[in-house]
Amino acid sequence: MQLIYKRKKEMVEERLKFIPLLFAGDINVYSVARAFHEKYGICPYVYGKYQSGPCIDTAIMHYNANPKIDEQDTFLSVVKRFATEHSQETVLVLGCGDSYVQLISQNKDKMPENVVAPYINIEMMNDLIHKEKFYTMCERIGIDYPDTFVYRRDMGKVTELPFDGPFIIKPANGIEYWRFPFPTQKKVYKEDTLPALNRVLGDIYEAGYSDSVIIQNFIPGDDTFMRVLTCYSDQTGKVKLMCLGHVLLEEHTPHGIGNHAVIITERNEALEEQFRKLLDDMGYVGFSNFDIKYDQRDGKYKVFEINTRQGRSNYYVTGAGANIAQYLVEDRIYNQPINFHSVTTESLWMVVPKGVAFRYIKLVEYRKKMKELISTGKMVNPLYYKPDNGIMRRLRLFKSQMGHYLKYRKYM
C-alpha cells in the first residue's frame, strides 16, 4: 500500500487508542470490519437491525441486533452510551448503509467529543443523494449521465418523453422510497412502454412516497458495461484514494438488482480525473462510491448515482492492496498526511461461487482474465477469512453460496 507516513518514530509507540463503531448488518459492514481486523487486529463493535447474513457466527466483530437502531433517538443513545463507556478511546463511527450515514451526518454535532464521524454535512449529503440535484452538479464538471426526465406526482399521466424506451425508473430519494414498502417494490425498474411506466409510477406513489422519480433512457449492454469507482477524500477535502472496478456480474433479484457479484480492478485515468475534480471542488470528505455505465452508442461513461459512503463491494479495494480502514485511521485518528494513490494492482473480487461466475460471464476474454487471477492467487471473497472460520459460519456460508445457483437460474 502506497501511503506515505510522516510521523516520527516515537509517535508509533504512542499511538492513540481507537474503537470502530459500525452500523449495518450486511456484507458492507462485514467487509469494513474485516479490513480493521486485518490491519489492526481489532474486532469492531457493530449494530444492525437484525441477526443477519455475514454478521452471524462471526469472530471478528461484536455484533448487536436492535430493531430500532435506524431510528434517531435509539441511534444517538447508542452512540452516546458507547462513547461514554469508552471515554479513554477515540470512537470512529461509520455507517455501512444510507440510512445510517444520514443519521451520523445529521447528528455529528450532538455526539461526544471522543467521537470521530468522517462525513460531510447533512445539507451537502441531502443534495448528493438526491439524484436530480446530483446530476446538476455533474453538469458543471462535464460528467455525463443518462438522458433523464424528472417526474413529479403532480405531472399526472406520462404521455410522452424526450427519448425512446426502454425506460429505467428509480426514486430520486432512495432513503425515503424504502420507507414505504409495497408488494412489487424494486430497487430499479425497467419498462418498455409508457403504459407500463405509468403503472410503476402509480405503485410507487400509492405506497406513500412523495419525492420525484427519475426516468432515464436505458443504456444498452449487459453487466460487463458497468464500472464502480470508490474514492476516499481526507479531512482537508482532497481525494487521496481512487479504485476503479470493472463489474463483470451483478445480482438480478428484485431487491438486489445492481448489487455487484464479480469485479476486476482496472485503470482509467481520464475517468478518474473527472470524479476527482467533482469531489475536490465541493470539498467532499470521507468515502464516496459511484455507479457508472459505458454507453457504446457514443463511447461515453455515464454516472448513475453517488453513494456518500463506501459501497457494499468495498472489499474489492482492500483486496487490491489499499486497505480502506488504514486510510480512515491514518487520516482521522492519527491526522497523518496521505499521498494520492490510484490503485493499479489487478485483483478479482467475487461473492458468488466460481461456478456461477463462469456460467453467467460469457465473454472469453473476461473468463480468461478471471482464470489467470485465480491461478495466481489474486482472487478475494470477503466472506472467506481464515481467522473467522468457525464450523457454524462455514455451514452458513456454504448454504448461502449454493443459494446463488438458484437465484441466478431464476432471475437471469
C-alpha positions in Angstrom: 0.0 0.0 0.0 1.4 3.3 -1.1 0.7 5.5 1.9 3.5 7.9 3.0 3.6 8.4 6.7 5.4 11.4 8.1 5.3 10.5 11.7 8.3 10.3 14.0 9.4 7.0 15.4 8.3 7.8 18.9 4.8 8.5 17.7 4.4 4.9 16.6 4.8 3.8 20.2 2.3 6.3 21.5 -0.5 5.7 19.0 -3.9 6.8 20.1 -6.3 4.0 21.1 -9.5 3.8 19.0 -12.5 1.6 18.5 -14.5 1.3 15.3 -18.3 1.6 15.9 -20.1 0.4 12.8 -23.7 0.4 11.8 -25.5 -2.1 9.4 -25.7 -5.9 9.1 -24.7 -6.9 5.6 -21.6 -7.7 3.5 -20.7 -4.0 3.5 -20.2 -3.9 7.3 -18.5 -7.3 7.3 -16.0 -6.1 4.7 -15.2 -3.0 6.7 -14.9 -5.0 9.9 -12.5 -7.4 8.1 -10.4 -4.5 6.9 -10.0 -3.3 10.5 -9.2 -6.8 11.7 -6.7 -7.4 9.0 -4.7 -4.2 9.6 -5.1 -3.6 13.4 -6.3 -6.9 14.9 -9.4 -5.0 16.1 -12.9 -6.5 16.4 -15.2 -3.6 15.7 -18.5 -3.1 17.6 -21.4 -3.4 15.2 -25.1 -2.5 15.5 -27.7 -3.7 13.0 -31.4 -4.2 13.0 -31.4 -8.0 13.0 -29.2 -11.0 13.2 -28.4 -11.3 9.6 -26.2 -12.9 6.9 -22.4 -12.3 7.2 -22.7 -10.9 10.8 -24.0 -14.2 12.3 -21.4 -16.6 14.0 -18.5 -14.3 13.3 -15.4 -13.9 15.4 -14.2 -10.6 14.0 -16.8 -8.3 15.4 -19.0 -7.7 18.4 -22.5 -7.7 16.8 -25.6 -6.3 18.5 -29.1 -6.5 17.0 -31.6 -3.7 17.7 -34.7 -3.4 15.6 -34.9 0.4 16.3 -31.2 1.2 15.7 -32.1 3.1 12.5 -34.3 5.5 14.5 -33.0 8.8 15.6 -33.4 8.5 19.3 -32.2 4.9 19.6 -29.2 5.5 17.3 -28.0 8.6 19.1 -28.5 7.0 22.5 -26.3 4.0 21.5 -23.5 6.3 20.2 -23.5 8.4 23.3 -23.6 5.5 25.7 -20.8 3.7 23.8 -18.6 6.8 23.7 -19.1 7.3 27.5 -18.2 3.7 28.2 -15.1 4.1 26.2 -14.2 7.6 27.2 -10.4 7.0 27.1 -10.5 6.0 23.5 -11.5 7.6 20.2 -14.6 6.1 18.8 -14.7 6.0 15.0 -18.3 5.9 13.9 -19.1 4.5 10.4 -22.3 3.9 8.6 -22.5 1.0 6.1 -25.9 1.8 4.8 -27.6 5.0 3.5 -29.9 5.5 6.5 -27.0 5.1 9.0 -24.8 7.5 7.1 -27.6 10.1 7.1 -28.1 9.6 10.8 -24.4 10.1 11.5 -24.2 13.2 9.4 -27.2 15.0 10.9 -26.2 14.2 14.4 -22.5 14.9 14.3 -22.8 18.0 16.5 -24.7 16.0 19.2 -22.0 13.4 19.6 -19.5 13.3 22.4 -16.0 14.8 21.9 -14.3 11.5 21.7 -16.3 10.5 18.6 -15.0 10.9 15.1 -17.6 10.9 12.3 -15.8 11.2 8.9 -18.8 12.6 6.9 -19.9 15.7 5.0 -22.6 17.9 6.5 -26.2 16.9 6.1 -27.0 19.7 3.7 -24.4 18.5 1.2 -25.3 14.9 1.8 -29.0 15.5 1.0 -28.1 17.3 -2.2 -25.8 14.5 -3.4 -28.1 11.6 -2.6 -31.0 13.3 -4.4 -30.3 12.2 -8.0 -31.8 15.3 -9.6 -29.5 17.6 -7.7 -26.5 15.3 -8.1 -26.9 15.5 -11.9 -26.9 19.3 -11.8 -23.5 19.1 -10.1 -22.2 16.7 -12.7 -23.2 19.1 -15.5 -20.9 21.8 -14.0 -17.9 19.4 -14.2 -18.8 17.9 -17.6 -19.6 14.4 -16.2 -22.0 12.5 -18.4 -25.2 10.9 -17.2 -28.0 9.1 -19.0 -30.8 11.1 -20.8 -33.1 11.9 -17.9 -36.6 13.1 -17.2 -37.5 14.1 -13.7 -41.1 13.2 -12.9 -43.2 14.7 -10.1 -46.5 13.4 -8.9 -48.5 16.5 -9.9 -47.5 15.9 -13.5 -50.1 13.2 -13.8 -50.0 10.5 -16.5 -46.9 10.4 -18.7 -47.9 10.6 -22.4 -44.5 11.3 -24.0 -40.9 11.6 -23.1 -37.9 13.2 -24.8 -36.3 9.8 -25.5 -37.5 6.4 -26.5 -37.7 3.2 -24.4 -36.8 1.0 -22.8 -37.1 3.2 -19.7 -35.3 3.0 -16.4 -37.4 4.1 -13.4 -36.0 4.8 -9.9 -36.7 7.1 -7.0 -34.8 10.3 -6.7 -34.7 9.8 -3.0 -33.8 6.2 -2.2 -33.9 6.6 1.6 -37.5 7.8 1.6 -38.5 5.3 -1.0 -37.6 2.3 1.1 -39.7 3.6 4.0 -42.8 2.8 2.0 -42.7 -0.9 1.1 -45.2 -2.5 -1.4 -45.5 -5.9 -3.0 -44.0 -5.0 -6.4 -41.2 -2.8 -5.0 -37.9 -3.0 -6.7 -34.6 -1.1 -6.4 -34.8 -0.2 -10.1 -37.4 -0.8 -12.8 -37.0 -1.4 -16.5 -40.1 -1.0 -18.7 -40.5 -0.9 -22.5 -43.8 1.1 -22.8 -45.4 4.2 -21.4 -48.4 2.3 -20.0 -46.1 0.0 -18.1 -44.1 3.0 -16.9 -47.3 4.7 -15.6 -48.3 1.6 -13.7 -44.9 1.6 -11.9 -45.3 5.3 -11.0 -48.8 4.6 -9.6 -47.5 1.8 -7.4 -44.7 4.0 -6.1 -46.8 7.0 -5.2 -49.8 5.0 -3.9 -47.4 3.4 -1.3 -46.7 6.8 0.2 -43.6 8.0 -1.5 -43.8 11.7 -2.2 -40.5 12.9 -3.8 -39.6 12.9 -7.5 -38.9 9.9 -9.7 -36.0 9.7 -12.2 -36.9 8.3 -15.6 -33.9 7.5 -17.8 -33.1 6.2 -21.2 -31.9 2.6 -20.9 -28.2 2.3 -21.8 -27.8 -1.0 -23.7 -25.3 -3.6 -22.6 -25.0 -6.3 -20.0 -23.4 -6.3 -16.6 -19.9 -6.1 -18.1 -20.6 -2.5 -19.2 -20.8 -1.4 -15.6 -18.0 0.3 -13.6 -17.7 1.1 -9.9 -15.5 3.8 -8.5 -14.5 4.1 -4.9 -12.8 7.2 -3.5 -11.6 8.5 -0.2 -11.2 12.2 0.5 -9.2 13.3 3.5 -10.3 15.8 6.2 -9.0 18.7 4.1 -11.4 17.8 1.3 -8.9 16.3 -1.2 -9.2 12.9 -2.8 -6.4 10.6 -1.6 -7.6 7.2 -2.9 -9.3 6.1 -6.1 -10.0 2.5 -7.1 -11.9 1.7 -10.3 -13.6 -1.6 -10.7 -14.9 -3.3 -13.9 -18.1 -5.1 -13.0 -18.4 -8.5 -14.7 -21.6 -9.8 -13.0 -24.3 -8.2 -10.9 -27.2 -9.6 -8.8 -30.6 -9.8 -10.5 -33.1 -10.4 -7.7 -35.8 -7.7 -7.4 -34.3 -6.1 -4.2 -30.7 -6.8 -5.1 -30.6 -5.8 -8.7 -27.5 -3.8 -9.5 -25.5 -5.2 -6.5 -22.1 -6.3 -7.6 -21.2 -10.0 -7.7 -17.9 -10.1 -9.6 -15.4 -7.2 -10.1 -11.9 -6.9 -11.6 -9.9 -3.7 -10.8 -8.7 -1.6 -13.7 -7.4 1.9 -14.5 -9.0 4.8 -16.5 -7.1 7.9 -15.7 -9.3 10.3 -17.7 -12.5 9.0 -16.0 -11.0 9.1 -12.5 -9.8 12.6 -13.0 -13.3 13.8 -13.7 -14.6 12.5 -10.5 -11.5 13.7 -8.6 -12.3 17.2 -9.7 -16.0 16.8 -8.8 -15.1 15.8 -5.2 -12.3 18.2 -4.7 -14.3 21.2 -6.0 -17.1 20.6 -3.4 -14.6 19.9 -0.5 -16.0 16.4 0.0 -14.7 14.3 2.9 -14.9 10.6 3.6 -15.7 7.7 1.3 -17.7 8.1 -1.9 -18.8 5.4 -4.4 -20.1 5.9 -7.9 -22.1 3.6 -10.2 -21.1 4.2 -13.9 -22.0 2.5 -17.2 -20.2 2.6 -20.5 -22.6 3.7 -23.4 -21.3 2.0 -26.6 -23.6 4.2 -28.7 -21.5 7.3 -28.1 -18.4 5.9 -26.4 -19.1 7.8 -23.1 -19.1 6.7 -19.5 -22.3 7.8 -17.7 -22.8 8.0 -14.0 -25.9 6.8 -12.3 -25.5 7.9 -8.7 -23.2 8.6 -5.8 -23.2 6.8 -2.5 -21.9 9.0 0.3 -20.1 6.0 1.8 -18.1 3.0 0.8 -20.1 0.6 -1.3 -21.2 -2.9 -0.3 -18.5 -4.2 -2.6 -15.8 -2.2 -0.8 -13.5 -5.1 -0.2 -12.5 -5.1 -3.9 -10.4 -2.0 -2.8 -8.9 -3.7 0.2 -8.3 -6.9 -1.7 -6.3 -4.9 -4.3 -3.9 -3.7 -1.6 -5.5 -0.4 -0.5 -6.9 -1.3 2.9 -9.8 1.2 3.4 -9.6 1.1 7.2 -6.0 2.2 7.1 -6.9 5.3 5.1 -9.5 6.3 7.6 -7.3 5.7 10.6 -4.2 7.4 9.2 -6.3 10.5 8.3 -8.9 10.8 11.0 -7.3 9.1 14.1 -3.6 9.9 13.6 -4.0 13.0 11.5 -1.3 11.9 9.1 -0.8 13.4 5.6 -1.5 10.8 2.9 -0.2 10.9 -0.7 -2.7 10.4 -3.5 -2.9 6.9 -4.7 -4.9 5.3 -7.6 -5.0 1.6 -7.4 -3.2 -0.2 -10.3 -3.0 -3.7 -8.9 -5.2 -6.2 -10.8 -7.4 -8.2 -8.4 -10.6 -10.3 -8.8 -13.4 -9.8 -6.2 -16.3 -12.1 -6.2 -19.1 -13.0 -3.7 -20.7 -15.8 -5.7 -19.3 -19.4 -6.4 -16.8 -19.7 -9.2 -19.3 -22.0 -10.9 -21.9 -19.2 -11.0 -19.3 -16.6 -12.2 -18.1 -18.8 -15.1 -21.6 -19.9 -16.1 -23.0 -16.3 -16.5 -20.0 -14.4 -17.6 -19.8 -15.3 -21.3 -17.1 -13.2 -22.9 -14.0 -15.3 -23.5 -11.5 -12.5 -22.6 -13.1 -12.0 -19.2 -13.2 -15.7 -18.4 -9.5 -15.9 -19.4 -8.6 -13.0 -17.1 -10.5 -14.5 -14.2 -8.7 -17.8 -14.6 -5.4 -16.0 -14.7 -6.1 -14.1 -11.5 -7.5 -17.1 -9.7 -4.4 -19.2 -10.6 -2.0 -16.5 -9.4 -3.8 -16.1 -6.0 -5.3 -12.7 -6.9 -8.9 -13.5 -6.1 -10.7 -12.5 -2.9 -14.1 -13.2 -1.4 -14.5 -11.0 1.6 -16.7 -13.6 3.3 -14.0 -16.2 3.5 -11.4 -15.2 6.1 -9.1 -17.7 7.9 -9.4 -16.0 11.4 -13.2 -16.2 11.0 -13.6 -19.9 10.1 -15.9 -21.5 12.7 -17.8 -24.5 11.7 -21.3 -22.9 12.1 -20.1 -20.0 10.0 -18.7 -22.3 7.3 -22.1 -24.1 7.1 -24.0 -20.9 6.8 -21.7 -19.7 4.1 -22.0 -22.9 2.2 -25.8 -22.7 2.2 -25.7 -19.1 1.2 -23.3 -19.7 -1.7 -25.3 -22.6 -3.0 -28.4 -20.4 -3.0 -26.8 -18.2 -5.7 -27.2 -21.1 -8.2 -31.0 -21.0 -7.6 -31.2 -17.2 -7.7 -29.3 -16.8 -11.0 -31.2 -19.6 -12.6 -34.5 -17.9 -11.6 -33.7 -14.3 -12.5 -31.2 -14.4 -15.4 
